[in-house]
Amino acid sequence: MQTHDFLESFVRENREAFDREGPDPRLWKQIDQQLHGPSMRRLKTVRILRAIAAALLLLITGAVGGRLVGYKQASDATALLEQTAPEFLEAEQYYQQQIQGKLTQLASYNPGETVFRDLDQLDQVMEELKTELAKAPQGKEQEIISNLIRNYQTKMAILELVMNRLETNQSDYAKQNEHEVNL
């Protein structure tokens, strides 16, 4: 108890000295360095990396989920086509074989990007029609199937037109070169 009384009396007697002087400014500088030093920077870096990893995980999860939903819709459309119009599946196979043959021929002419971009747009329309078929009210299926067949016919017609145009241009070019050589 005596030490407690001694300490208390010492503090009362020297109160002004305690209030006047503050801690050494170097002490605050050392404390600040400890608080905001390399370990704090490392902690901030870890937090940033965690946030980036979480964002990437969400992005990948969304992409995979979107693909699964799209795949399910496409498979639903195929199943619906098998039930409502099995003859369409035969026609689709026929057109796809014909189109593939034309595309192979077309590739040898090197037609340029615009032709393939246009064909990709037709493919997108085809996928939209198949998705629409899965959601269509009963009775509208035949109309959508007709549109699907027309889309295949349009794609075939475009391919034939492009092939004819390229063959004509190539033969005209050959004839022109033949005349130039003979002169």
C-alpha positions in Angstrom: 0.0 0.0 0.0 2.9 2.3 0.7 4.2 2.2 -2.8 0.8 3.1 -4.1 0.6 6.1 -1.8 4.1 7.1 -2.8 3.3 6.9 -6.5 0.0 8.8 -6.1 1.7 11.6 -4.1 4.5 11.8 -6.6 2.0 12.2 -9.5 0.1 14.9 -7.6 3.2 16.9 -6.8 4.6 16.7 -10.4 1.3 17.0 -12.2 2.4 20.1 -14.2 5.5 18.4 -15.5 3.4 15.5 -16.7 0.9 17.7 -18.5 3.6 20.0 -20.1 5.7 17.4 -21.8 4.5 15.0 -24.4 6.0 11.9 -25.9 9.1 12.2 -28.1 8.1 12.9 -31.7 10.4 10.1 -32.8 8.3 7.7 -30.8 5.2 8.6 -32.9 7.2 8.2 -36.1 8.3 4.7 -35.0 4.8 3.7 -34.1 3.5 5.0 -37.5 6.1 3.0 -39.4 5.1 -0.1 -37.5 1.4 0.5 -38.3 1.9 1.4 -42.0 5.1 -0.4 -42.8 5.6 -3.3 -45.2 3.2 -5.6 -43.4 0.4 -3.2 -43.9 1.2 -2.8 -47.6 1.3 -6.6 -47.9 -2.1 -6.8 -46.3 -3.5 -4.3 -48.7 -2.0 -6.2 -51.6 -3.5 -9.5 -50.3 -6.9 -7.8 -50.0 -6.7 -6.5 -53.6 -5.7 -9.9 -54.9 -8.6 -11.5 -53.0 -11.0 -9.0 -54.6 -9.6 -9.7 -58.1 -9.8 -13.5 -57.5 -13.4 -13.2 -56.3 -14.4 -11.1 -59.4 -12.7 -13.6 -61.7 -14.5 -16.5 -59.9 -17.9 -14.7 -60.4 -17.1 -14.0 -64.1 -16.1 -17.6 -64.8 -19.1 -18.9 -62.9 -21.4 -16.7 -64.9 -19.9 -17.7 -68.2 -20.2 -21.4 -67.4 -23.7 -21.0 -66.1 -24.7 -19.1 -69.3 -23.2 -21.8 -71.5 -25.1 -24.5 -69.6 -28.4 -22.6 -69.9 -27.7 -22.0 -73.6 -26.9 -25.7 -74.1 -30.0 -26.7 -72.3 -32.2 -24.5 -74.5 -30.5 -25.8 -77.6 -31.1 -29.4 -76.4 -34.7 -28.6 -75.5 -35.2 -27.2 -79.0 -33.6 -30.3 -80.6 -35.8 -32.6 -78.4 -38.9 -30.6 -79.4 -38.0 -30.8 -83.1 -37.6 -34.6 -82.7 -41.1 -34.8 -81.3 -43.0 -32.3 -83.5 -41.1 -32.6 -86.8 -38.8 -35.5 -87.3 -38.8 -34.8 -91.0 -37.2 -31.4 -90.3 -34.2 -33.2 -88.7 -33.7 -35.1 -92.0 -34.0 -31.9 -94.0 -31.6 -30.2 -91.6 -29.0 -32.9 -92.0 -29.4 -32.7 -95.8 -28.9 -28.9 -95.8 -26.0 -29.0 -93.4 -24.2 -31.5 -95.7 -24.9 -29.4 -98.8 -23.8 -26.2 -97.0 -20.6 -27.8 -95.7 -19.8 -28.9 -99.3 -20.3 -25.4 -100.6 -18.3 -23.9 -97.8 -15.4 -26.2 -98.6 -15.6 -25.1 -102.3 -15.9 -21.5 -101.3 -12.8 -21.7 -99.1 -10.7 -22.6 -102.1 -11.7 -19.3 -103.8 -10.7 -17.2 -100.7 -13.8 -15.0 -100.8 -13.0 -12.6 -97.9 -14.4 -12.0 -94.5 -17.7 -10.4 -95.5 -19.1 -13.6 -96.9 -18.3 -15.5 -93.8 -19.7 -12.7 -91.6 -23.0 -12.8 -93.5 -23.2 -16.6 -93.1 -22.5 -16.3 -89.4 -25.4 -13.9 -89.1 -27.6 -16.5 -90.7 -26.4 -19.0 -88.2 -27.2 -16.7 -85.4 -30.8 -16.3 -86.8 -31.0 -20.1 -87.0 -30.0 -20.4 -83.3 -32.5 -17.7 -82.3 -35.3 -19.6 -84.2 -34.4 -22.8 -82.5 -34.5 -21.1 -79.1 -37.8 -19.5 -80.0 -39.1 -22.9 -81.0 -38.5 -24.2 -77.5 -40.6 -21.2 -76.1 -43.2 -21.1 -78.8 -46.9 -21.6 -78.0 -48.5 -24.7 -79.3 -49.5 -24.4 -82.9 -46.7 -22.0 -83.8 -44.0 -24.8 -84.1 -44.8 -25.4 -87.8 -44.4 -21.7 -88.7 -41.0 -21.6 -86.9 -39.9 -24.9 -88.6 -40.8 -23.3 -92.0 -38.7 -20.3 -91.2 -35.8 -22.6 -90.2 -36.0 -24.4 -93.6 -36.2 -21.1 -95.4 -33.1 -20.0 -93.6 -31.3 -23.0 -94.8 -32.5 -22.4 -98.3 -31.4 -18.8 -98.1 -28.0 -19.8 -96.9 -27.7 -22.3 -99.8 -28.8 -19.7 -102.3 -26.3 -17.2 -101.0 -23.5 -19.7 -101.2 -24.5 -20.7 -104.8 -24.6 -17.0 -105.8 -21.2 -16.2 -104.3 -19.8 -19.4 -105.9 -21.2 -18.4 -109.3 -19.9 -14.9 -109.0 -16.4 -16.0 -108.0 -16.3 -18.5 -110.8 -17.4 -15.9 -113.3 -14.8 -13.4 -112.0 -12.1 -16.0 -112.1 -13.0 -17.1 -115.7 -13.2 -13.4 -116.8 -9.8 -12.8 -115.3 -8.3 -15.9 -117.0 -9.7 -14.8 -120.4 -8.3 -11.3 -119.9 -4.9 -12.7 -119.1 -5.1 -15.0 -122.1 -5.7 -12.1 -124.4 -2.9 -10.1 -122.9 -0.5 -13.0 -123.5 -1.5 -13.5 -127.1 -0.9 -9.8 -128.0 
